[in-house]
Amino acid sequence: MTLTNSNFDDIRDWDTQNFMHPWEGMEDQADYQRTFVEGGEGIYVTSESGEKFIDGPAGMWCVQVGYGRNEIANAMAKQAMEMAYVSPFSNSNSASAELAHEIAKRTPGDLNTVFFTTGGSTAVDSAIRFVQFRNNILGKPDKKVVISRQKAYHGSTYLSASLSGKERDKGWLDQAEKLTYFLPNVNPYVRADGQSVEEFLSEKVADLENAILEIGPDKVAAFIAEPILASGGVIVPPKGYHKRCLEVCRKYDVLYISDEVVTGFGRLGHWFASEGVYDIVPDIITCAKGLTSGYVPMGACMISDQLVADISGDASQGAVFSNGFTYSGHPVSAAAALANIEIFERDGILEHVRNVAPVFEERLFALADLPLVGDARGQGLMGCVECVAKTEGNQLEMDHEVGGMIDAHCQKMGLLLRPLINMCVFSPPLVIEEAQIHQMFDILGEGIKRTTDDLVKQGVKLA
Ligand SMILES: Cc1ncc(COP(=O)(O)O)c(C=O)c1O
């Protein structure tokens, strides 16, 4: 739908002149030309010129049930016609109440209190604000520090961005430094030479315990962790890490917030990976993205009944949780999320992911044999291939170049990737079939080989 009879050159100009994109590079924003994605069906998207691609990153880890789902579009249209908007501050709506109930049925333990937000960042922000609020009521106003990890990504509000541990994103923006603490990288790929994965695991768990002791348990409110660090490069912590970290948190009265904005809603074959994959019941889970399969924005944090009970009724001192959004529990988003959950149930999406994940993982790990590949890692339908070409010059520039070359080769062969500098990250729609997984990895492998040939021709050394 457009308001004007414009040609595509005009649209390109408006994109560069009027649309400031997330993570906009200020040096070249006036000329940076993006691929326009204008259509989608199943696991495929099409560009403005009609080229068809496998959508490697499923939008941005979000289009779980694939594109072109009439059921979701119709549910949204029906809700918009019946009742487009209700203020969640003073009223309620059947779609939002039903969705809260459906989410609560699927969360682990007693995480039955659902606080709706507008996306993942606001879910994380609201979770942290709830933890602060609770400690204020409990008479622990100094218990406020939240421990996060290097390479974590938790969002783009001031608080959630302050908890993100991607150094390259922090250089030019302010942070709430007094409220945060960062643990070292939990990626086994970077462990010291000669260190076993088991020793690395113990070291990473000790990092958390030592941090709590250093800051003081009376000052540490929570530990926040993505089960798999997604935007940090699909970092899978060593087996047993989450369970042992939860034990440390319990020992020191530190809450455990599991940020499942990416891993929630089926990415690892379960509604929530915390319990389904890692056998833990955290105190709070955050989710977004897959909740509506990306059809419309929505997020939520699910809080344990116990945490809420501790500060309710007589214990509340009349406190009000003065946090929320005009669009908390938006009826149209709730209708989309309900239709999305119905598709998951009807089509057995979780079982499907569990069935095809071994094929995905086998093809992914095999890429580690290619000379350009330093590490190939992932789990479920999340994968990352980290490519390493050494240079005596500017390594960051070389890393960007390698990622860009692989991306360009793969696009020519019909695969969209998400290049994170020198890491190719992919998390396709969950409905991807086994044959399509093979097709995706065939293209990726070929893209890496062609890039290798180009680099060798340029005289670049491979790691
Ligand atoms: C783990 C995690 N948390 C939070 C967010 C922020 O979500 P949003 O971009 O919807 O605000 C993201 C986004 O990628 C994420 O990956």
The ligand as a Gaussian input file, in Angstrom:
#p B3LYP/6-31G(d) Opt

LIG

0 1
 C       17.969000     -11.864000      23.657000
 C       17.330000     -10.582000      23.247000
 N       16.746000      -9.810000      24.170000
 C       16.133000      -8.665000      23.851000
 C       16.098000      -8.215000      22.549000
 C       15.419000      -6.914000      22.199000
 O       14.226000      -7.171000      21.545000
 P       13.509000      -6.018000      20.663000
 O       14.414000      -5.724000      19.532000
 O       12.211000      -6.662000      20.288000
 O       13.296000      -4.852000      21.549000
 C       16.690000      -8.988000      21.551000
 C       16.650000      -8.545000      20.134000
 O       17.254000      -9.100000      19.256000
 C       17.341000     -10.192000      21.899000
 O       17.970000     -10.925000      20.985000

